[in-house]
Amino acid sequence: MSIVISKESSKFTQGLQVLTGENAMLCHQCKRCTLGCPSAYAMRMKPHELMRALQLGLREEIYWSGAIWTCVSCETCNTRCPQKINILRMINGLRELSFAGKGDYYNPLPAVPGFHRLFLSMVARYGRMDELRLGFLTNLNMLTPFKDIDLAATLLRKGKGRLFPRSSRGARELRKVMARIRELEKESV
């Protein structure tokens, strides 16, 4: 397969660099990011391959691989990179571009962006994570509301979850911080 690097593909990589402040061209493919990645086994495009695809401006291949949604944001790749590239920041930038594209980019894992939004809205509302509610609402969004009902019943019976979650003490302050972040994001656009 021959790869043609066009002006459009280099604009994509440059746009990501402007957004994240990270330069994919610094990667020299040592593979240390991939060797430490706990999600690499599940990725169609490993972290070092993602960096190479960014260097080549292969936007479609990056989004079709689903790698940005498989990443668990553990930052192992960042700590292992001898070039000090913040790979996670680049992945988060790709996620942002995917959301901003409003359908431009294919996501082979369609439930994942919804899961991220749901997770953040729940943390903003309660100041903490409520696994039972997150699981139920995720299944509801995927049109399988009773998928894990036996697991939910077991968790409730063992006292590992609450039917009606309580807010944490710092929930109000966290909501203020998250609102401020949204304001700053709007200003930067």
Buried (B, 14 or more C-beta within 10 A) or exposed (E): EEEEEEEEBEEBBBEBBEBBEBBBBEBEEEBBBBBBBEBBEEBEBBBBBBBBBBBBBBBEBBBBBBBBBBBEEEEBBBEBBEBEBBBBBBBBBBBBBBEEEEEEBEBEEEBBBEBEEBBEEBBBBBBBEBBBBBBBBBBEBEEEEEBBEEEBEEBEEEEEBEEEBEEBEEBEEBBEEBEEEEEEEEEEE
